[in-house]
Amino acid sequence: MSKKGEIPIKTIIIDPSHGCSDPGVSYKGFLKKNYNLTIALKVHIYLLNHSMTRSSDQTISLTERTNMANSMNADYFLSIHNNASDGRGFESHIYNDQVSKQTREAQKK
């Protein structure tokens, strides 16, 4: 239980996406899976309360990754991807099925 005025600690799952047999797209010889893992490891080091779906080059299905997050009662699921097209900036995908009011409020943030 947090004290008045303190921000409650949230569990964040870091998902470096792709991995091993699923390398993602290659650009000038660079693989998305490697960029995603490098970024995720840096985020992992930065966060005090963290968990990752993988920390090495391995294939883990989306179902396995989301089940892992759900079993750990994650408050957020951060899946890191890199697009190989001309896209720029930040993209956010939000689960739109039935979710709690608390989840809707977090999605808005």
N, CA, C and O of each residue as an XYZ file, in Angstrom:
436
protein
N       0.847     -1.178      0.000
C       0.000      0.000      0.000
C       0.890      1.238      0.000
O       1.814      1.353      0.806
N       0.607      2.141     -0.893
C       1.411      3.359     -0.953
C       0.884      4.385      0.041
O      -0.298      4.391      0.386
N       1.781      5.248      0.491
C       1.408      6.325      1.402
C       0.769      7.444      0.605
O       0.946      7.533     -0.610
N       0.024      8.301      1.294
C      -0.639      9.422      0.649
C       0.388     10.283     -0.093
O       1.413     10.668      0.469
N       0.101     10.575     -1.347
C       0.983     11.400     -2.150
C       2.021     10.612     -2.942
O       2.633     11.156     -3.861
N       2.229      9.332     -2.600
C       3.184      8.515     -3.340
C       2.515      7.928     -4.576
O       1.307      7.691     -4.582
N       3.285      7.700     -5.596
C       2.784      7.054     -6.807
C       2.951      5.553     -6.644
O       4.060      5.088     -6.382
N       1.863      4.769     -6.794
C       1.993      3.318     -6.635
C       2.895      2.723     -7.721
O       2.862      3.159     -8.872
N       3.692      1.735     -7.349
C       4.583      1.072     -8.292
C       3.762      0.215     -9.238
O       2.854     -0.497     -8.809
N       4.079      0.281    -10.527
C       3.409     -0.503    -11.553
C       4.365     -1.552    -12.085
O       5.577     -1.338    -12.119
N       3.823     -2.685    -12.498
C       4.623     -3.719    -13.136
C       4.582     -3.493    -14.634
O       3.507     -3.418    -15.229
N       5.752     -3.385    -15.244
C       5.854     -3.166    -16.682
C       6.578     -4.355    -17.294
O       7.677     -4.707    -16.865
N       5.968     -4.968    -18.286
C       6.595     -6.062    -19.018
C       7.200     -5.486    -20.290
O       6.514     -4.793    -21.042
N       8.470     -5.762    -20.538
C       9.161     -5.280    -21.733
C       9.246     -6.433    -22.727
O       9.769     -7.499    -22.402
N       8.740     -6.224    -23.923
C       8.705     -7.260    -24.965
C       9.542     -6.814    -26.156
O       9.096     -5.959    -26.922
N      10.754     -7.369    -26.340
C      11.607     -6.945    -27.450
C      11.166     -7.436    -28.829
O      11.892     -7.205    -29.796
N      10.077     -8.068    -28.964
C       9.500     -8.582    -30.218
C      10.521     -9.263    -31.133
O      11.725     -9.022    -31.036
N      10.021    -10.096    -31.999
C      10.828    -10.915    -32.914
C      11.794    -11.783    -32.112
O      11.558    -12.024    -30.928
N      12.859    -12.250    -32.718
C      13.853    -13.066    -32.031
C      14.082    -14.398    -32.724
O      13.136    -15.002    -33.230
N      15.298    -14.856    -32.755
C      15.775    -16.131    -33.287
C      15.215    -16.432    -34.674
O      15.653    -15.831    -35.655
N      14.251    -17.355    -34.771
C      13.726    -17.743    -36.085
C      12.789    -16.699    -36.685
O      12.375    -16.840    -37.835
N      12.450    -15.664    -35.937
C      11.602    -14.567    -36.421
C      12.398    -13.269    -36.320
O      12.200    -12.499    -35.380
N      13.313    -13.012    -37.293
C      14.202    -11.856    -37.195
C      13.564    -10.527    -37.548
O      14.145     -9.477    -37.272
N      12.379    -10.546    -38.153
C      11.803     -9.300    -38.640
C      12.495     -8.899    -39.930
O      13.263     -9.677    -40.496
N      12.233     -7.714    -40.386
C      12.774     -7.233    -41.655
C      14.238     -6.823    -41.485
O      14.650     -6.368    -40.418
N      15.012     -6.993    -42.557
C      16.409     -6.577    -42.581
C      16.515     -5.275    -43.378
O      15.862     -5.114    -44.409
N      17.344     -4.349    -42.891
C      17.594     -3.104    -43.596
C      19.097     -2.881    -43.630
O      19.727     -2.710    -42.587
N      19.664     -2.884    -44.813
C      21.108     -2.709    -44.990
C      21.901     -3.672    -44.105
O      22.939     -3.318    -43.546
N      21.386     -4.894    -43.994
C      22.071     -5.925    -43.222
C      21.774     -5.926    -41.730
O      22.252     -6.797    -41.003
N      20.992     -4.959    -41.269
C      20.642     -4.886    -39.854
C      19.274     -5.527    -39.641
O      18.345     -5.279    -40.410
N      19.148     -6.350    -38.598
C      17.895     -7.046    -38.322
C      17.093     -6.329    -37.240
O      17.641     -5.868    -36.239
N      15.773     -6.246    -37.467
C      14.886     -5.605    -36.496
C      15.010     -6.244    -35.122
O      14.998     -5.546    -34.108
N      15.132     -7.595    -35.082
C      15.197     -8.281    -33.795
C      16.359     -7.758    -32.946
O      16.239     -7.659    -31.725
N      17.477     -7.426    -33.586
C      18.642     -6.936    -32.844
C      18.427     -5.520    -32.321
O      18.794     -5.217    -31.185
N      17.832     -4.647    -33.144
C      17.502     -3.296    -32.684
C      16.519     -3.361    -31.513
O      16.699     -2.691    -30.496
N      15.474     -4.181    -31.678
C      14.452     -4.284    -30.638
C      15.048     -4.758    -29.316
O      14.733     -4.214    -28.258
N      15.915     -5.781    -29.380
C      16.529     -6.302    -28.161
C      17.454     -5.267    -27.525
O      17.455     -5.119    -26.303
N      18.237     -4.554    -28.322
C      19.144     -3.529    -27.794
C      18.358     -2.438    -27.066
O      18.714     -2.038    -25.958
N      17.287     -1.965    -27.703
C      16.448     -0.926    -27.081
C      15.819     -1.457    -25.804
O      15.832     -0.780    -24.775
N      15.268     -2.663    -25.862
C      14.604     -3.248    -24.697
C      15.573     -3.429    -23.534
O      15.210     -3.173    -22.385
N      16.791     -3.863    -23.813
C      17.783     -4.032    -22.746
C      18.128     -2.698    -22.096
O      18.336     -2.638    -20.884
N      18.192     -1.626    -22.888
C      18.466     -0.297    -22.328
C      17.297      0.176    -21.453
O      17.504      0.757    -20.389
N      16.066     -0.082    -21.916
C      14.887      0.262    -21.115
C      14.887     -0.576    -19.837
O      14.583     -0.071    -18.756
N      15.224     -1.839    -19.966
C      15.276     -2.775    -18.845
C      16.230     -2.271    -17.755
O      15.892     -2.290    -16.571
N      17.397     -1.830    -18.154
C      18.386     -1.308    -17.208
C      17.852     -0.043    -16.537
O      18.078      0.175    -15.346
N      17.148      0.782    -17.297
C      16.640      2.056    -16.787
C      15.545      1.878    -15.727
O      15.511      2.599    -14.730
N      14.672      0.929    -15.953
C      13.525      0.767    -15.053
C      13.898      0.017    -13.773
O      14.639     -0.965    -13.818
N      13.398      0.468    -12.667
C      13.651     -0.217    -11.397
C      12.766     -1.457    -11.243
O      13.233     -2.485    -10.753
N      11.521     -1.377    -11.646
C      10.578     -2.490    -11.541
C      10.348     -3.020    -12.946
O       9.606     -2.421    -13.725
N      10.972     -4.127    -13.269
C      10.947     -4.573    -14.650
C      10.860     -6.084    -14.786
O      11.175     -6.832    -13.861
N      10.434     -6.501    -15.936
C      10.464     -7.884    -16.389
C      10.520     -7.853    -17.899
O       9.999     -6.931    -18.526
N      11.150     -8.856    -18.486
C      11.242     -8.942    -19.942
C      10.782    -10.320    -20.403
O      10.942    -11.312    -19.693
N      10.208    -10.366    -21.600
C       9.793    -11.650    -22.156
C      10.971    -12.420    -22.721
O      10.912    -13.646    -22.822
N      12.060    -11.717    -23.100
C      13.286    -12.396    -23.539
C      14.462    -11.456    -23.331
O      14.318    -10.236    -23.420
N      15.630    -12.035    -23.053
C      16.846    -11.234    -22.908
C      17.965    -11.803    -23.773
O      19.126    -11.417    -23.640
N      17.599    -12.730    -24.666
C      18.548    -13.282    -25.630
C      17.788    -13.577    -26.922
O      16.571    -13.401    -26.978
N      18.487    -14.017    -27.945
C      17.892    -14.268    -29.257
C      17.129    -15.592    -29.248
O      17.711    -16.651    -29.483
N      15.837    -15.530    -28.977
C      14.988    -16.716    -28.958
C      13.597    -16.358    -29.463
O      13.201    -15.193    -29.435
N      12.858    -17.362    -29.925
C      11.501    -17.148    -30.415
C      10.507    -17.479    -29.307
O      10.528    -18.573    -28.744
N       9.634    -16.515    -29.002
C       8.555    -16.714    -28.038
C       7.293    -16.166    -28.690
O       7.258    -15.006    -29.102
N       6.262    -16.991    -28.785
C       5.038    -16.570    -29.480
C       4.371    -15.415    -28.745
O       4.586    -15.209    -27.551
N       3.551    -14.661    -29.489
C       2.815    -13.558    -28.874
C       1.932    -14.070    -27.747
O       1.825    -13.429    -26.702
N       1.298    -15.218    -27.951
C       0.452    -15.801    -26.903
C       1.265    -16.097    -25.653
O       0.822    -15.790    -24.546
N       2.447    -16.687    -25.809
C       3.307    -16.977    -24.661
C       3.729    -15.693    -23.949
O       3.763    -15.637    -22.720
N       4.051    -14.659    -24.736
C       4.495    -13.390    -24.149
C       3.375    -12.714    -23.370
O       3.591    -12.226    -22.261
N       2.179    -12.684    -23.950
C       1.070    -12.037    -23.240
C       0.620    -12.875    -22.042
O       0.220    -12.318    -21.020
N       0.679    -14.204    -22.154
C       0.359    -15.065    -21.006
C       1.341    -14.818    -19.864
O       0.951    -14.793    -18.697
N       2.622    -14.635    -20.207
C       3.644    -14.349    -19.204
C       3.304    -13.042    -18.486
O       3.350    -12.969    -17.258
N       2.964    -12.019    -19.257
C       2.615    -10.724    -18.660
C       1.379    -10.849    -17.768
O       1.343    -10.297    -16.669
N       0.375    -11.574    -18.245
C      -0.845    -11.752    -17.453
C      -0.580    -12.536    -16.170
O      -1.147    -12.216    -15.125
N       0.276    -13.564    -16.235
C       0.569    -14.360    -15.042
C       1.330    -13.553    -13.997
O       1.289    -13.872    -12.808
N       2.031    -12.500    -14.445
C       2.779    -11.632    -13.531
C       1.947    -10.416    -13.118
O       2.449     -9.512    -12.450
N       0.676    -10.401    -13.517
C      -0.225     -9.285    -13.193
C       0.361     -7.946    -13.616
O       0.329     -6.977    -12.858
N       0.897     -7.900    -14.832
C       1.510     -6.674    -15.342
C       0.482     -5.564    -15.460
O      -0.656     -5.795    -15.868
N       0.890     -4.372    -15.103
C       0.042     -3.199    -15.277
C       0.149     -2.661    -16.699
O      -0.805     -2.083    -17.219
N       1.308     -2.851    -17.329
C       1.542     -2.399    -18.700
C       2.329     -3.465    -19.452
O       3.114     -4.205    -18.859
N       2.113     -3.536    -20.758
C       2.860     -4.446    -21.633
C       3.477     -3.591    -22.725
O       2.764     -3.094    -23.597
N       4.772     -3.414    -22.692
C       5.495     -2.573    -23.637
C       6.181     -3.477    -24.652
O       7.168     -4.136    -24.329
N       5.665     -3.512    -25.875
C       6.244     -4.339    -26.933
C       7.014     -3.424    -27.876
O       6.439     -2.511    -28.470
N       8.314     -3.669    -28.013
C       9.183     -2.785    -28.792
C       9.368     -3.340    -30.194
O       9.765     -4.492    -30.367
N       9.079     -2.514    -31.194
C       9.215     -2.878    -32.605
C       9.919     -1.744    -33.340
O       9.953     -0.609    -32.865
N      10.468     -2.057    -34.480
C      11.026     -1.046    -35.383
C      10.426     -1.287    -36.753
O      10.404     -2.422    -37.228
N       9.944     -0.243    -37.391
C       9.384     -0.369    -38.730
C      10.479     -0.150    -39.765
O      11.347      0.707    -39.598
N      10.423     -0.945    -40.848
C      11.449     -0.874    -41.889
C      11.025      0.004    -43.061
O      11.732      0.076    -44.066
N       9.899      0.661    -42.945
C       9.419      1.508    -44.039
C       9.803      2.964    -43.780
O      10.733      3.245    -43.023
N       9.090      3.873    -44.407
C       9.386      5.303    -44.271
C       8.736      5.946    -43.055
O       8.751      7.170    -42.921
N       8.164      5.137    -42.166
C       7.486      5.689    -41.008
C       8.430      6.442    -40.092
O       9.628      6.162    -40.048
N       7.881      7.401    -39.361
C       8.662      8.184    -38.407
C       7.861      8.334    -37.124
O       6.633      8.247    -37.138
N       8.541      8.553    -36.042
C       7.865      8.881    -34.796
C       7.461      7.678    -33.979
O       8.072      6.613    -34.066
N       6.440      7.857    -33.199
C       5.986      6.900    -32.198
C       4.639      6.321    -32.612
O       3.779      7.046    -33.112
N       4.453      5.032    -32.408
C       3.190      4.354    -32.692
C       2.720      3.672    -31.424
O       3.532      3.101    -30.696
N       1.452      3.717    -31.146
C       0.902      3.045    -29.975
C      -0.341      2.276    -30.397
O      -1.254      2.836    -31.003
N      -0.367      0.997    -30.072
C      -1.532      0.165    -30.371
C      -2.226     -0.164    -29.057
O      -1.584     -0.606    -28.105
N      -3.510      0.046    -29.008
C      -4.271     -0.158    -27.780
C      -5.294     -1.266    -27.980
O      -6.043     -1.270    -28.957
N      -5.317     -2.211    -27.034
C      -6.267     -3.315    -27.041
C      -7.675     -2.747    -26.882
O      -7.949     -2.028    -25.921
N      -8.561     -3.064    -27.816
C      -9.883     -2.443    -27.823
C     -11.031     -3.369    -27.436
O     -12.192     -3.011    -27.633
N     -10.745     -4.527    -26.902
C     -11.820     -5.417    -26.458
C     -12.305     -4.938    -25.085
O     -11.928     -3.852    -24.646
N     -13.118     -5.717    -24.419
C     -13.657     -5.317    -23.123
C     -12.552     -5.288    -22.076
O     -11.878     -6.290    -21.834
N     -12.380     -4.128    -21.462
C     -11.397     -3.955    -20.399
C     -12.020     -3.127    -19.281
O     -13.055     -2.488    -19.470
N     -11.385     -3.147    -18.130
C     -11.913     -2.432    -16.969
C     -11.827     -0.921    -17.161
O     -11.117     -0.433    -18.040
N     -12.554     -0.199    -16.333
C     -12.514      1.272    -16.349
C     -11.095      1.749    -16.045
O     -10.620      2.711    -16.649
N     -10.422      1.085    -15.116
C      -9.046      1.438    -14.757
C      -8.124      1.304    -15.974
O      -7.253      2.146    -16.190
N      -8.318      0.251    -16.763
C      -7.511      0.048    -17.958
C      -7.782      1.141    -18.983
O      -6.845      1.658    -19.591
N      -9.042      1.500    -19.186
C      -9.406      2.571    -20.121
C      -8.713      3.877    -19.721
O      -8.212      4.604    -20.579
N      -8.684      4.174    -18.408
C      -8.037      5.393    -17.946
C      -6.533      5.356    -18.229
O      -5.951      6.361    -18.637
N      -5.907      4.195    -18.012
C      -4.480      4.054    -18.286
C      -4.206      4.186    -19.775
O      -3.201      4.775    -20.171
N      -5.104      3.633    -20.615
C      -4.937      3.742    -22.075
C      -4.970      5.194    -22.525
O      -4.232      5.568    -23.436
N      -5.801      6.012    -21.914
C      -5.902      7.412    -22.279
C      -4.617      8.172    -21.989
O      -4.282      9.130    -22.686
N      -3.888      7.735    -20.943
C      -2.634      8.402    -20.569
C      -1.574      8.089    -21.577
O      -0.441      8.554    -21.447
